[in-house]
Amino acid sequence: MQTQTQRDVVQISNELELSVHNVLAADVICAGKKRNLSLLPEVNPRDVVELNVSLANNVAELNRRAANDIFQLTSIVESLGGIVYGGGSVLEDVSEVEPVRHRTTSLSNTFARGILDINSQQIILGVNDETLGFEIYNYFRHIRPALLALSASSPYKQDGQQLTDTGCASRRVQQYEKALSYFPQIIFNSPELDSLHSHRTQLKMVSDRVKEKLEEGILDANWEELKKTRQKGTETYHYYPFEVLEPHQVFWPERPRPDHRTIEKGGKSVFSIELRMPDMPITIWRIQMINSFVAGIAYYIAGHGTGELPYLFNENSLKRAAQHGLKAQINGISMTEAIQQLSSYAVQGLNGRDHTEARKEFEKALNETLWIGCDAEIIREKQPRNPDQLRQYLAGQLKSHDADTKLRF
């Protein structure tokens, strides 16, 4: 076993955005509190809940807790007469939904409405060493196409009461480009960073560009919401004016989070790295597979650095991964070949932490995925006729226990 170095990934968390149907998200969240389930509202307050699986000590613990919490959530939703399902698309008509107004969703109405019907799986890695954290951050900037291809699960969207094929394996990239069309491009592109100081500098630069566009009238802002007086405890505040956006208010696919349960706040981490690229998988075992893929590579970097890791993708790779999923061709090699190369390092990272069971489950799930295809391929093969048929299928898949379960319409 590899000797654990002082540099370490000390905590790992999930934020899982899941859709509910025939029940209000607010009612699900209220019921979840009675069972100590960590559920939060999303920008779509009617159809989406965010399940937080927080501060696990390692990926094996995270995967166990994620499965248990999803089963518990399913039980809660069904007891209320609804269903809960995964996948990157919210299969509802969201035209009448009023977005929750955070600072970001007040800065641009197009952004607020544009993210009402897309969901993702987010993985948060807490590190105890600043240099390690930025090595992990910068490397995942280069392999985000692999995360999207493995998780791609949004080949359809709902238009009115109809189901529309998007022509993509994942619609996240296309949807984010539309949603962020009023913002400066800098708010979406994760920059290369090497320290918390450089992160603060970059965050200020992004904030200044956003404020320029806002004050020039270029953003399609909701000024009533921006200037509304708000209360937090005994303090009052406004979304505007502001000096610097918070770390979670930029939309980088990978973003440093110095505000996440740091040592100063009673946690174990110097800061966290939030990975936001994956679509929301449709099964628990794929959620766990993505967790293990990410954690394994991060563990490998903690022990060995990034010197031996491959850099397989170019700037056009993400759109190819979004369109073709695991069938994408990147720089003359297939996406599946690229992922197999990366997974060998993930396996080494998991082995180095003696996560034997997690490593076995990861290899089984990855082999199954590379054999049968990503979620988007499976969904499209089912040829759903309408949103309800697809919702029911996805709800069944979220309740299934392993990769061998095959459900039919």
WOUR-V121188 format. One record per backbone hydrogen bond with DSSP energy under -1.0 kcal/mol. CO is the residue of the C=O (numbers start at 1). NH is the residue of the N-H. If there is no record, write none. Layout:
co: [CO,CO]
nh: [NH,NH]
This chain:
co: [8,11,12,13,14,15,16,18,19,21,24,25,26,27,28,29,32,32,33,37,38,40,43,44,46,47,49,50,51,53,56,58,59,60,61,62,63,64,65,66,67,68,69,70,71,72,73,74,75,76,77,78,83,85,88,90,94,100,103,106,108,109,110,111,113,117,119,120,122,123,124,125,126,126,127,127,129,130,131,132,133,134,135,136,137,139,143,143,144,145,146,147,148,152,155,157,159,162,164,169,171,172,173,174,175,176,178,180,184,185,185,187,195,196,197,198,199,200,201,202,203,204,205,206,207,208,209,210,211,212,213,213,214,219,220,222,223,226,230,232,235,237,246,253,255,257,257,261,262,262,263,269,271,272,273,274,275,278,281,283,284,285,286,287,288,289,290,291,292,293,294,295,296,297,298,299,300,301,306,314,316,317,318,319,320,321,322,322,324,325,328,330,333,334,335,336,337,338,339,340,342,343,344,345,346,347,348,350,351,354,355,356,357,358,359,360,361,362,363,364,365,366,367,368,369,374,375,376,377,378,380,386,387,388,389,390,391,392,393,394,402]
nh: [128,126,56,124,53,122,51,49,85,83,28,29,30,31,32,33,35,37,36,39,52,50,100,48,25,20,18,40,16,14,12,62,63,64,65,66,67,68,69,70,71,72,73,74,75,76,77,78,79,80,82,81,21,19,119,92,97,102,107,222,112,113,114,115,116,90,280,17,15,275,13,273,10,11,270,271,133,134,135,136,137,138,139,140,141,142,146,147,148,149,150,151,152,376,166,164,162,159,157,154,175,176,177,178,179,180,181,183,187,188,189,251,199,200,201,202,203,204,205,206,207,208,209,210,211,212,213,214,215,216,218,219,217,221,109,226,227,240,237,235,232,230,249,276,274,260,272,269,265,267,266,263,127,257,125,255,123,121,87,287,288,289,290,291,292,293,294,295,296,297,298,299,300,301,302,303,304,305,309,317,320,321,322,323,324,325,169,170,327,328,335,333,330,338,339,340,341,342,343,344,346,347,348,349,350,351,352,355,354,356,359,360,361,362,363,364,365,366,367,368,369,370,371,372,373,378,379,380,381,382,383,390,391,392,393,394,395,396,397,398,405]
